[in-house]
Amino acid sequence: MKSFQKKLEEYADLTIKVALNIQEGQKLRISADIENADFVELVTRKAYEAGAKKVYTDFNDPIIQRITYEKAPEEGLVEISDWQVNMFEEIVDEGGAFLKVYAPDPDFLEGIDPERIALNRRAIGKALNRYKKAQTNGDISWCLLSVPTKKWAAKVFPDLGTDMQIETLWDKIFYTSRINTDDPVTSWKKHLRDLQEKANHLNDKNISVLHYKAPGTNLTIGLADDHLWKTAQFTTKKGIQFLPNLPTEEVFTMPHKDKINGIVTSTKPLNYDGNLIENFSLTFENGKVIDCRAEKGEEHLKSILDIDDGTRSLGEVALVPHDSLISNLNLIFFNTLFDENASCHIALGNALSLNIKDAEKYSQEELAEMGFNESIGHIDFMIGSSNLDIDGETRDGKSIPIFRNGGWAF
């Protein structure tokens, strides 16, 4: 049996060598909470051993972040310094890589005015627009992964003692990242091949519309013109393969922003900016949300929809079988990275241009006509369950089963 330190080393190796695939002479920017400094130190060491030219680290203190939302004047919330933007754009221009260690406390902004949070998020989104476009266009390699924090672990495992909470959450992260296998890299290669087979099958079927049916859900999603089904193994324009999410279980594509109709109901809580939104539903008409309801966090749901016009439509539809590695743990992680990879999900906001065939040939206006949804936000939420059925309508009018009872129907 592997020791904890051995698993930790392999997790860091997987991050640098597979997820980010750091190249000789490449720069890397790492952002993380200060509680995760030990892991950042390990990843930094691995990055330099892999040939990185320079590793920049940016640590966040959630307590200070909350104080800022509570006390800063509005002009402070919307001010994004040039040096912060320049750091991102310099690394983008040099073909660098970005790692975000994402381990939020699901309740850390509870009680904060949602509009103050939204003001800050809109300002950041606008300031980092070129960085965001570089992500969606395949100009850079980037990865989002998680490391336990005390408050996150306590939320997931409230009945355990503090030390056991952290230990148990580490165990789940290692398990879902396939670190517990004899050869994690080989395991990942096989897993990605399996996902690609599903994507290839869907691309071969020329599906134009998806019909979702489940308790509380009766939704029709038209797909974008020339859409492509993809897995979360991306390739930059320089030919560098990387994994933007660790772990990943999804196959996904682009909806047409104007062809979404019906109602959809969430199946897991959404942790958005330190607040939980639970048991919510959205009603769409001609691609736009026209009504929303939530048992908890409805004001935060509304703040998402008000980020900009694009967050009232969809930018992604993703398929994840209910009978899968993360889902079978039967855990709510209160962390979208894990919960979305345990469930079919859709995303409000920005689309990914890699989901359009030969997207680089088109102008932004032409992409919009094809169904591309543009926004500074991209918020995934979970809609999958063992009761979900999905049918596909092909371009020639045939109906084919995609999901039955939450699982692949082919």
N, C-alpha and C positions, 0 to 999 in steps of 0.2 A: 504493500500500500504506500502511495506517495505521501511524503510529509507535507505539512502546510507550506513550508518554505519552498519545496520543490514545485508545488502547484502555483505558488505566487510567481516564481521565476518563469514558469511556463506561460502563465497569463500575461506577464510583461513581454515575453518573447513573441507570443501570438499577437499582441498589440502592435509591436514594432515591425515584425517580419511578415505578418500576414494582413492584419487589419489596415495598417498604414503603409506597409511595404516601403519603408524608408530607403531612399537611394543614396549612394555616395555623393556627398557634397550638398545634400538637401537641408533646408532649414525646417524646424519644427516649433510650433507654438502649442503649449499645453495650458489649458485653463482648468482649475479645480478648486474645491473648497480647501481651506487650510487644514482641515482634519485629515485630508488625504495626502499630506505632504510626503509621507514615507513611500507611498506607492509612486508618486511623481518622481521622487529621487531614483527609484529603481528603474522606471521607464526611461528617465533621462540617461542613466548609465547605459541601458540597452540601446538607446538611440545613437549615442556616440560610438558604441561598439559596432553598430551597423553602418557607420560612416557618415552620420549627420554632421553637417558643418557647424550648426549653432542651434541650441535648444533654448527657447524663451519660455519662461513660466509666469503665469498670471494667477495669483491666489485670491480667492474671494472669501470674506468672512460674512456668513449669513446674518449674524447679529448686527453688524455694521450696515448691511444692506437693508435690514428691517428698520433700523434707526433712520436711515436716509429717507425711506418711504414715509416714515412718520413725521420727520422734522424738517426736511429740506424744503425750501421754497420751490414753487413750480418751475421757476427759471433754472433752478439747480437740477431738477429732474429731467429736463429736456436738453440740458447742455452736454454735448459729447465733444470732448477735446480733439483737436486735429491730430495730436500725437497718438491718440488711441486708434483713430481711423488709419493713420499713416502706417502704423505697425501692421495691421491686417493687410493693407494694400501692398506694402513692400513684400511681404511673404507671398502673397498671391502673384505679384509680378515676377518673382523669382522661382515660381513653381514649387513652393514649399508645401508643408503638410500641417494639418491642424488636428489636435486631439482635445476633446472635451470630456473630462471625468464628471459624469452626471449622477449625482447622488443627493437629490433634494430632500429636505424635511417636508413631508406632504402638508404640514400645517403651519409652516413658519411665517406665512404672511396672513394668517387668519385674522380678521378684524381690520385689515388695512383697506382704505377706500380703493375700490377697483379702478376708479378713474385715474388715481395717482400712479398706479402700476401701469395702466394702459398708456398714459402720457410718456412714461419712461420707455416702455417697449416700442412705441411708435417712433420715438426719437432714435433709439438704437437701430431699429430696422431701416430707417431712412439713411442714417449715417453709414451703415455697413452694407448698403445696397450692392456695391460692386463685389464685395466679398460673397454675399449671398448668391449673386448671379454666377460667380466663379464656381460655387458649389453645384448649382443646378446645371451648369453647362459642361461640367467635367474638366474644368481647368486645373483643379487641385485635388489632392487626396486628403480625406478627412475621416475622422471616426468619433463616434459617441459610444462610450462604455461607462460602466458603473463600478464603484467600490463602496463597501458599506460605510455608513456613518451611524453614530449611536442613535440619533433620533429616527432615521429611516428604519433601522433594524428594529427599534422599539415599536414602530407603527406596524410592521409586518408580523412580528412575533411578540405581541404584548404579554403573553403568559409565561415567557421565559425570563431568566435573569439577564442582566446587562451583558455579561461576558458570553453567555450562550446565545443571546440575540445576534451579536456580531459574528460569532463562530458559525451559527446556522445560516445566516445570510451569505457569508463567504462560501459555505458549502453549496448553496443554491446557485450562486454566480459561477463557481467552478463547474458545476454540473451542466448548467445551461450553455456554458461556453465550451463544453466538451473537453475541459481540462482533465476530468476524471478518467478519460480514455487512455489507453497505453500510448497512443501517438496522436495528440490533438491535431496536428497539422494534416495528417492523413485523414482523420475523421472529418475535418472541415472540407477537405477536397471532395470526399464522397458526398457529404451533405449538399454542397453547392452544386454538384453534378445532378443530384436528385431534384433540387429545386429548378435547375435549368431545364430538365426534361419536362416539368410541368409548364414552364414558361413557353417552351417550344410547342407543346401541344396546343396551348391556348392561341399562340400566334398563328398556327396552321389552320385554326377553325374560322378565322376572319369574323370574329364576334363584333357586332355593332352596338348591342344593348345588353345590359345585365338587369335581371329582375330578382329582387331580394324579397323573401317572405319569411317572417318569424313572428312570435308574439310581440305586438307593438310596432312591427316593421312591415311596410308594404311600399317598397321603393323601386323606382325604375331609374337606371343610370345609363344614359347614352355615352358611348366612348368617343374620344377625340378622333378626328380623321387621321389616318396613317399612324395610329397608336401602336406601341410595342409593349408587350408584357416583358418585364425584367425581374431579375433577382437582385438582391442587395450585394452583388459583386460588381463593382463599377470599374471602368477603365478610363483613365484620364486621356486627354488628347495626345499626351506624350507616350501613351501605351502602358502606363503603370496601373496594375490591377490593385484594388483595395476594397475593404469592407467598411462602409460608412456606419454600420451598426454592429455591435458585438454584444449580445448574440443577434441572430436573424433567422427567421423561419418563413418569411413572406415571399410571395410572388405578386407583383403589382403593376398597374398601368395608369393611364391618364383618362379621367372622365372628360366629357365635353362640358364646359362650364355653363352652357345654356340648356342642357338636356337632362336635367335632374328633376324628378317629380315624385311626390309622395311623402311618406313619413318614415322616419328611422328612429329607433330607440336604443340607447346605450345599454351595454351589458356589463360594463365595469366602470368604476369611478375614474374620472379624469383628474389627474393632478396637474393643475395649470398655475404656474407662478406661485407655488406655496399655498394654494387653496384647492380644496376638493370640490368637484362638481359631480353630483351623484344622481342616478336615475333620471336622466334627461332625455328629451326627444326634440327633434327638429322636423319641421315641415317645409318641403321645398316646392316651389312652383317655377317652372321654366328656368331652373338653375339657381334660384335664389332662395335663401331661408326667409320664409314669410311669418313663421311663428316658432317660438321655442318655449319649452317648459323644463323645469328641474325641481326635484324635491329638495335639493340642497345646492347652494352656489349659483342660483339662477342669475344673480347680478353679475357674477364673473363670466357666465356663459354669454350674457348680453355684451359684456365688454369685449369678448373675443370677436363677436359679430360686428362690433363697431370699430375694430382696428382700422379697417379700410373696406372698400367695396368688395375686394377679392375674398375676404374671410366670410362672406355670405354665400360663397359657392365652394365647390370642391376642387382640389388639385391632385388627389390620389385616391385610388381604390386598391385595397390590398387583400389578398386571400391567404388565410392561415387556417389549417384544419384544426378542429376542436381536439382531435386525437393527435397530439403532437408533444414534443419534448417538454416545453414550458407549460403548456396548458394542463398536461397530466399531473403536474405538481399540485394542481388545485389550490393555488395561492393567488391572492391579490397582492401585487408588489407595490401598488401606489406609485409606480414609476412607469411612465409610458413606454420607455425602451423595452421593458420586459412584458408589460401587459399587452402592448400591441403585437408582440410576437407570440402571444398565447391566444390570439383572437383575430378574426377578420376585422379590418378597420378601414376607415375612410378618413381623409384629412381635409379640414377647412383651410382654404388659403392657397398658397403658391404651388404650382405644378412643377414637375421636373422635365426639362426639355429632352433628357435622354429617353423619355417615353414616347418621343415622336421620331419616326424614321427620317434620317437626314435633316434633323432640326436646324443644323447650322446653315442650311441653304435658304432659310426663310427669315424674313424680317419679323420684328415683334408684332407688327400689325397682322401679318399673314398667319403667324402662330395663333394669335387671338381668334382669327376667323376659323381656324381648325379646331378650336376648343380650349386652347391654353389659358389657364386662369393665372393672373398675375396678382401678387400680394406680398406685403412684407412679412406676413405670418404664414405658418404651416403648422397646424395643430391636429395631430392624429387623435382619434377616439375610437373606442372599441365597440363593435356591434355584433360580434360572432358568438355563437352558442351551439349546443348540440341540437337545437331546434331550427337552425338556419338552413333554408333551401335557397339555392341560387340557380337560375336558368339563364342561358345565353341565347340571344337571338342573332343569327348569322346574317351577313349582308344579303343572302339570297332568301331570307325569311324563315329559315328553319329554326326550331327550338331545340336546344341541347342541354342536358343537365350538367351543371358545373359542380354544385355542392348538393348533397343530400344528408340531412340530419347532422349538419356541421362538418362533414367530411368530403373529400374529393369523390366525385361521382364517375371518375374515369381512371 
